[in-house]
């Protein structure tokens, strides 16, 4: 059981299993505190009046087994909370109207947290909808008891997933588009090359109603880039989160597709290499940013100090707002994201644990509500900040889930074990050509 976090923490010995449990609990509180109790929609971030994020809702659903198994909420009440959220999502209006919640079974990226309708003329997002569906499949698989509430969860979750028209989202091509807007039609970008889209295709391939054809995955993978970085051979993607989000649900150890069989590897081992590449980049620190080193790294899509240029010690530095930072080829502005390091625990605990210990000493929120602040930048000085440099003022719903779920996969393998029993995931993996390992 997760205990309430204590302030009596010895930072020199962090993190033990109990410490990881406390970090997991405080991070998890985001989904309890930042959820509208009327409808189950989850705020995108802690900024006042922020809308709901459909991906954050999916991650909140995925954390429900952790909430139950770690004794935070009893199973019967967790089931009722889950059922209410799914009922609301199924009732949200779907259609081509610009103020609907979604279309063709997919959802808009951001929704009004009170009405559930589209905000900001945002896009209908295939990837963010995939995270919602992954969360729905999680609770559909986990809640397997013969009770009225759990049976309804299974029915609602599968109905939510099965109405997505994956072939419409291809817009006549082999690969999936990034999304659609009622004002302008399909977004001209497609999911190709290695990234978090791995999960997107597996979920689309596993659909029992509108499945993607197998050639869609082959088209996604045909632009993969195999590279040598710091003496490591791996499938390249710069931001570290792209090597993690699919792994929150799927245990890729020993499970290979055609590409990984050809390179005598698997996606889990690839993520391990990517984690080491990030650390090595920070050690080399080619742009000489402040703080980087063996125990200070983690470059990913995250909040930043803002779009600005400063001259620091005679060097013109360009800084970014929210941006997809990556290593070793950038972009990089000196911003580090602790959450993405924690989410690599299952891949490389021997370098992640000492880095968490270091972050714990840096006054970036390990012992505070919601856990670590999502990002910080020691190069960007801020006079009125206790650290002396920029720290993100907000927490984000899509950053909390990876911390909670990957700590749990590291501690117990809970999500991986649940999703091994998920028929659409197993079907999607097989249609994509995966075999071996537990599969």
N, C-alpha and C positions, 0 to 999 in steps of 0.2 A: 504493500500500500504506500502511496505517496504521502509523506507527512508535510504539514505546513512548513514552509522554508524558515530555517533559523537564521538569525543574524550572527550567530556564533560560528563562523566558518574560518578554518585555518587555511589561508590562501597558499601556504607553502606546501600543503599536501594535496590540494585540489588536483583533479576531481576524483573522488571515490565514487562507488556506485550510488551511495546515498546522496552525494553532492550532485551527481547527474540527475537523480530523481528530483531533487529540489529545483534544479534548473529547468527540468522538464515540466514540473508543476507550475512554476511561475510563468513560463512561456505559454503553457496551456491556458492559463487564466484569460488570455486575450480573447479566446473563443467563448468564454463565459461572460466576460465583462462587456465585450463589444458586439454582442448579438442583440438584435431587436427581439424582445420576448414575445411580441405579438405575432411575428411571422418567421423567425429563425434566420433572417438575413444578417450577414456579418459585414461590419464596416471594413472598407479597404485599408484604412489606416486610422490611427488615433487622433488625427486632426479633427477638431470639431466640425460637424456637419458633413463629414466625408460620406460618400455614397457606399452602397454595398458592392463588393467584388464577387463575381460569380466563382472565381477560382478559390477565394478565401472560404466561400461557403462549402465548396468541395473538400477543402482541406479540413474544415471544421467537422464535416461528416466523417472523414477518415480517422480523425482522432477519437471518435466515440468508443471504439474497442479499447483504446488506452485508458480513457476516462473510466470505463467499467472495470477493466482488469486491474487497474491500479487503485481502485477503491474510492475514486473521487465522487462518482454518482452511482447509485445502485442501478442494476441492469434494468429493472422495470421502469424506473423514471427516465433513464437514458433512452429507452425505447420510445417512450411517449414524446420526449423532446425530438427525437429523430423523426417519428411519424408526423408530428406537427409541421416540421420543416419541409418534409417531402410533400405533404398535402398542399402546402402553400405554393411550392415550386410548380406542382402540377396544375395549380389553378391560375398561375400567372398567364396573361394573354399571349398567345403565339399568333403571329400573322405579319403581313407585309407593312402594316401601319408603322410609322416612324416612332410612335410612343408605346409600342408593344414591349413585352419582356424578351421576346425572342422570335425566331422564325425557323421553320423546318426542323424543329426539335432542338436547335441550338439556342444559346442565350447571348444577350449583349454583355460586353465586358463589365460594365458598371450599371447598377440599378439603383433607383431611388430606394432608400432603406425603409421608407414607410409604405410606398405604393407598389414597389416591385417593378416599376416601369423604367425604361431606358432613360439615361441622363447623358448630357454633354454631346449628343449626336455621336456617341461612341460606336465602335464597330461590333458587329456580331462576330464573336471570337471563337474560332474552332478550338484553339489550344486551351483557352480558359474554360470552355464548355467541357473539354476532355477531362480537366481536373475535377469539375463538378461530377461528371459521370463516374470517374474513378472513385470519388467519395461515395457516390450512390451504390456502386458495385461493392464497395467495402462493407457498408451496413447491410446490404442485401445478403451478403455471404455470412457475415458475423452473426446477425440475428436469425438463427436457424431453429429456434424452438417452436413448439406447437402451441403458440398462444395467439390470441386475436391481434394484439398489437404487433408482434413480430411477423406474423403472416402478412399483415397490411404493409409493413415496411418493405418486405420482399416484393409485394405486388407493385407498390408505388415506385420503388427504386428502379425496378426493371422497366416499368412503363415509361419513366423519365428517360432512361437510356435508349430504349428500343424505338422511340419515335424520332430520333435524330436521323436525318437523311444524309448519310455520308456521301453518297454518289452525287447528290445535288451540290455538295460542298466542293466537289472536284471541278465543277464548271467546265465539263467536257475534256479535262486533262487527266493524266494518270495520277498526278499528285494532288494533295489537298491544298486549297487556298487558305490564306491566313484568316479570311473572313469576308464579310459582306456588309454593305450599308444600303438602306432603302433609298437614299438620295442618289447614290452613284453606282450601285451594283457591287460586284465582287472586287475585293482588294487585289491589286495586280501582283502580289507576292505569294509564293508557294512554299510549302514545307519540303525542302530538299536539303540533303546533307545532314550530318549528325548534329543533333541537339535534343531538346526536350520533346521534340516531335516524335521520338521513338514511342513514347506512351500513346500519343495521339493515333498513330497507325495501328498499334496493337489493339486498342479499344475499337477503332473503326473496323478492323478486320474481324473482330469477334462478334459483331452485331448479328443477331439472328433475324433481323428484319430488313436492314439496308446495308449489308456488308460491303466493305471495299473489296475490289478484286485483288488477288495476290500481286499482280503487276504494280499496284500502287506502292507497295513496300519496296519492291525492286527499284522503282523509279526514285523513291526517296533516298535509297542507299547508293545510287549510282554515282553521286557526287561526293561521297565520303573522301576525306583526305587523311591518309596514313603518313605520319611524320615522325622524324627523330628529333626529340627535344631533350637537351641535357642528358643525352645517352639513353633515353627511353623511347621505345617504339610504341606509338599509340595512335588511335583514331582521334583527330584533333577537333576540339571545340574550345574556344577561348574562355568564356565565362564558366566558373566552376559549377553554378547551379544546373547547367545543361547536362552535367555528368551525374546529377543526383535525383532530379525530380521523378524520372521514370522508375528509379530504384526505390523510391519510397514505397511503392506497391509491389514491385516485381523483384524476386531474388534471381539475379542473373548468374549466380555462381555455377559454372559448369554448363550453362545453357548457351548454345551457340547458333547463330544464323550462318548463312553461307559466307558472309564477309569475315566473321570471326573465326570460322573453321579454317578459312584460307590463311589467316594470320596467326593461327594457333593461340588464340586468346578468347576472352569473353568480355562482355560489357562491364562486369564487376571488376575484373582485373584492369580493364581500361580506365575505369574511374579511379582505381588505386594509383595508376601511373599519373593521371591528370592531377591528382591531389599532390603528389610529389613534385610535379612540374611547377605547380603554384608556389610551393615552398622554395624550390630552387630559384625561381624567378626573384622572389623576395630576398633571398640570400645574395644573389648577384646584383640586384637593385640597379639596373643599368641607367635609370633616370635619377638616381640618388635622392629618392623621396625619404622624408623623415620617418623613422620608426621601423622600416622594413627590416626583416631578418628571419632567422631560423624559427622564431616563435611569434612572428607578426606577419601574417599573410592572409589571403582570402580575397580574391578579385572576381567580381560577379556583377550581375544586374542589381543595382542598389541606389539608394539616395546619395546625393553628393552635396558639396557646399554651395553649388549654384554655378550658372554659366558666368565665368569671370576670368580675367587674366590679371595676375599679380607678378611683380618683380620681387623675387625672394633671393637674397644673397647674390644679387647680380644675374639671376637666371629668370627669364620670363616663363611663368608657369600658367598653363591653361587648366581651368577646373570646370567640372561638369555638374549638372543637376542629376536627376534620375537617369542612369545610362547603363548600358550593358558593358561593364568593364571586363577585361580578360587578361590572361597571361598565356604565353610570354609575349604575344604580339600586340597587346593593348586592345582598346584604349586604356590608358592609365593616368590618373591624376593625383595619386597618393592616397586614395580612399580604400579602406580595408573594411570587410564585412565579417564580423565574428560569427554570425549565424551560419554562413556558408561553410565555415571551418567545422563547426559542431556537426553539421549535416554530413560531413565526411567521416564521422566516427567509425562506421562499419568498414570503410575501405582501408584506412591507415591510422588506427588508434595510436600507434607508437609515435606519430608526429602530431596528431590532433590533440591528444591529452596534454602534452606540455604546452601547446599553444593556448588551449583553454585556460590552463593555469596562469599563463602570462596575461591573457586578457582579463582574468579575474583580478589582477593587481592594478589594472589600468583605469579604474573608475569609469567603466563604460556599462555598468548596470547589471553585472551578473547576479547580484543579490537583490535587485530591485524588481518591482512589478513588471511582468512580461519578459523578464530575463535581459540578456544583452541588448543594448541599443543596436539597431541593425547595421550601422556603419559609422565610421569616424575617419578623420583625416588630420594626422599630426603635422602635416606640412602647412595646412591652412590655419593660421593663427586667429583666435577669437578671444578678445581681451576679457569679456565678461563670463566666459565659460570656466568652470572649476578646473578643467583639464588644461586650459590655455590654448586649445585648438578645437576645431569643429567636430561636433558629435550630432548625429541625426536627432532632431527633436521629436520624431514620431516613430512608432512601431507600425509595421505593415502586416496585414493578415496573411499574405503569401510567404512571408519570411518565417512566421511562427510555426507553421505546419511542418516544414522540413526538419526543424529542431526537435519537435515533439516526436515525430514519426521515426526519424533516423536514430535518435537516442533509444527509442523503444526497440527498433530492429537490432541495434547493437546490444542492448541488454537482454532481449528475449526472443527476437525474431518474430514478434507477434504479427505485424502486418504482413510480412512475407508468408507466414504459415497460413494466415486467413486467406490470402489471395491465391495460394496454390489450389484452393478449393473453388475458386471462382471460374465457372465454366466459360464465360466470354473471354476472360484473360487467357485461359489455357487454349481456347479455340483460336484467338488472335495470334498467339505465339506460334502455334502450329501452322497456321495459314501463311505466316511470314517466313516460314522455313526453319524455325527454331527446333532444336532437339537436344537430347543429352541432359545430364544432371537430374534434378528432381522431375523434369518434364517427361 
